[in-house]
Amino acid sequence: MSSKMEHQKEKIKHFSKIICILLNIAIGIVIAISILTLLLWPVSGLNLPTEIVNINGIDTELPYLFKLGETHVYLPTIGSGFDFTGIQAILFGLGFNVGAIGFLGCVFTIIGLWFTKRVFKLLRENGSPFREDIVKALKRLAIVLLFVSFAAGMVAFLASGIVWALCLIFDYGRALQNENDTTL
């Protein structure tokens, strides 16, 4: 194998290691949000003052907990929807709009992130993307994203299609690699 190919494999391994670290952080954040949501649900039944909050263009009445600087912190309400674009508001605005459906969305997000991490972990171990285990991991990720799309909507559905297309590309590359290896 040429030194250029070895160098490329090392770059893939290094990049995959960084992505695995970022995915671990993301999984930890979503787990923390899920736990916080579960812990705060009983409190959401208390008779707290409420405020109308506009989240992604939808006015929602949420129980008001306290103010942290200029940020208002609200409790989750059971039955309120989950919007994956709201994760930024959760992290930076400390606002919560996660209910029963939202908790399910968090669980799907954790599963999707875990399957994504699995793909990058396999790449980190070997560096070559044209292997059977990578193709299988991509197929599983595409299927998980398809299920996530039922809770998350169109973005996850499109991501599922993109991952499936990548799966076909990597499978084709794997077949070419095998053919090349057998002719040498």
C-alpha positions as CSV (number, residue, x, y, z in Angstrom):
1,M,0.0,0.0,0.0
2,S,1.4,3.4,-0.9
3,S,2.4,6.0,1.7
4,K,-0.2,8.3,0.3
5,M,-3.0,5.8,1.0
6,E,-1.6,5.2,4.5
7,H,-1.5,9.0,5.1
8,Q,-5.2,9.2,4.0
9,K,-6.1,6.4,6.3
10,E,-4.4,8.2,9.2
11,K,-6.4,11.3,8.4
12,I,-9.6,9.4,8.4
13,K,-8.7,7.8,11.7
14,H,-7.9,11.2,13.3
15,F,-11.0,12.9,11.9
16,S,-13.1,9.9,13.1
17,K,-11.6,10.2,16.6
18,I,-12.6,13.9,16.8
19,I,-16.1,13.1,15.6
20,C,-16.5,10.3,18.2
21,I,-15.5,12.8,20.9
22,L,-18.0,15.3,19.7
23,L,-20.7,12.6,19.4
24,N,-20.0,11.5,23.0
25,I,-20.5,15.1,24.1
26,A,-23.7,15.4,22.2
27,I,-25.0,12.2,23.6
28,G,-24.2,13.4,27.1
29,I,-26.0,16.7,26.5
30,V,-29.2,14.9,25.2
31,I,-29.1,12.4,28.1
32,A,-28.8,15.4,30.5
33,I,-31.8,17.1,28.8
34,S,-33.8,13.9,29.0
35,I,-33.0,13.4,32.7
36,L,-33.8,17.0,33.5
37,T,-37.1,16.8,31.6
38,L,-38.0,13.6,33.6
39,L,-37.1,15.2,36.9
40,L,-39.0,18.4,36.1
41,W,-42.3,16.8,34.9
42,P,-43.7,16.3,38.3
43,V,-43.0,20.0,39.1
44,S,-44.8,21.0,36.0
45,G,-48.1,19.9,37.6
46,L,-47.8,22.6,40.3
47,N,-49.8,25.8,40.0
48,L,-47.0,28.0,38.7
49,P,-47.4,31.3,36.9
50,T,-47.3,30.9,33.1
51,E,-46.2,32.9,30.2
52,I,-46.9,32.8,26.5
53,V,-43.7,31.8,24.7
54,N,-43.2,31.8,21.0
55,I,-41.1,28.8,20.0
56,N,-40.5,28.4,16.2
57,G,-43.5,30.6,15.4
58,I,-45.9,28.7,17.7
59,D,-47.3,30.4,20.8
60,T,-47.2,28.1,23.8
61,E,-48.2,28.7,27.4
62,L,-45.4,27.4,29.6
63,P,-45.0,27.4,33.4
64,Y,-42.4,30.0,34.4
65,L,-39.8,28.8,36.9
66,F,-37.2,31.6,37.3
67,K,-35.1,34.2,35.4
68,L,-31.3,33.6,35.0
69,G,-29.8,36.9,33.8
70,E,-31.9,37.9,30.8
71,T,-33.0,34.3,30.2
72,H,-36.4,33.0,31.3
73,V,-36.4,29.3,32.4
74,Y,-39.6,27.4,31.8
75,L,-40.7,23.9,32.8
76,P,-41.6,21.2,30.3
77,T,-45.2,20.5,29.8
78,I,-46.6,17.0,29.1
79,G,-47.9,16.8,25.6
80,S,-46.0,19.7,24.2
81,G,-44.1,18.9,21.0
82,F,-40.4,18.4,20.4
83,D,-38.7,20.3,17.7
84,F,-35.1,19.3,17.0
85,T,-34.4,22.9,16.0
86,G,-35.2,23.9,19.5
87,I,-32.1,22.1,20.9
88,Q,-30.2,25.4,20.3
89,A,-32.8,27.2,22.5
90,I,-32.5,24.5,25.1
91,L,-28.7,24.8,25.3
92,F,-28.2,28.5,25.0
93,G,-31.5,29.9,26.2
94,L,-32.2,27.4,29.0
95,G,-35.8,27.2,27.8
96,F,-37.6,23.9,27.9
97,N,-40.5,22.9,25.7
98,V,-40.1,19.1,25.9
99,G,-43.0,17.0,26.8
100,A,-43.9,13.3,26.4
101,I,-43.4,13.4,22.7
102,G,-40.2,15.4,23.3
103,F,-38.8,12.8,25.6
104,L,-39.4,10.2,22.9
105,G,-37.6,12.5,20.5
106,C,-34.7,12.7,22.9
107,V,-34.5,8.9,23.1
108,F,-34.6,8.7,19.2
109,T,-31.9,11.3,19.1
110,I,-29.7,9.4,21.5
111,I,-30.2,6.2,19.5
112,G,-29.4,8.1,16.2
113,L,-26.2,9.6,17.7
114,W,-25.1,6.2,19.1
115,F,-25.5,4.6,15.6
116,T,-23.6,7.5,14.1
117,K,-20.9,7.1,16.6
118,R,-20.7,3.4,15.8
119,V,-19.9,4.3,12.1
120,F,-17.1,6.7,13.1
121,K,-15.7,4.3,15.7
122,L,-15.3,1.6,13.0
123,L,-13.6,4.2,10.8
124,R,-11.3,5.2,13.7
125,E,-10.3,1.6,14.2
126,N,-9.3,0.8,10.6
127,G,-9.4,4.0,8.6
128,S,-10.7,2.4,5.5
129,P,-14.3,3.2,4.7
130,F,-14.7,0.4,2.1
131,R,-15.5,-2.5,4.4
132,E,-18.5,-4.6,5.0
133,D,-18.9,-3.5,8.7
134,I,-19.0,0.1,7.6
135,V,-21.7,-0.6,5.1
136,K,-23.8,-2.5,7.6
137,A,-23.3,0.3,10.2
138,L,-24.4,2.9,7.6
139,K,-27.5,0.8,6.7
140,R,-28.5,0.6,10.4
141,L,-28.0,4.3,10.8
142,A,-30.2,5.0,7.7
143,I,-33.0,2.8,9.2
144,V,-32.7,4.5,12.6
145,L,-32.9,7.9,10.9
146,L,-36.0,6.8,9.0
147,F,-37.7,5.9,12.3
148,V,-36.4,9.2,13.9
149,S,-38.1,11.0,11.0
150,F,-41.5,10.0,12.3
151,A,-40.8,12.1,15.4
152,A,-38.5,14.7,14.0
153,G,-39.9,15.3,10.5
154,M,-38.5,16.0,7.1
155,V,-34.8,16.8,8.1
156,A,-34.3,13.3,9.6
157,F,-36.1,11.8,6.6
158,L,-33.7,13.5,4.2
159,A,-30.8,12.6,6.4
160,S,-31.9,9.0,6.2
161,G,-32.0,9.2,2.4
162,I,-28.5,10.8,2.3
163,V,-27.0,8.1,4.6
164,W,-28.6,5.4,2.4
165,A,-27.1,6.9,-0.7
166,L,-23.7,7.0,1.1
167,C,-24.2,3.4,2.0
168,L,-24.7,2.4,-1.6
169,I,-21.6,4.4,-2.6
170,F,-19.5,2.8,0.1
171,D,-20.8,-0.6,-0.8
172,Y,-19.8,0.0,-4.4
173,G,-16.4,1.1,-3.3
174,R,-16.1,-2.0,-1.2
175,A,-16.9,-4.2,-4.2
176,L,-14.3,-2.3,-6.3
177,Q,-11.7,-2.7,-3.5
178,N,-12.4,-6.4,-3.3
179,E,-12.2,-6.8,-7.0
180,N,-8.9,-4.9,-7.1
181,D,-7.5,-7.0,-4.3
182,T,-8.4,-10.3,-6.0
183,T,-6.8,-9.2,-9.3
184,L,-3.5,-8.3,-7.7
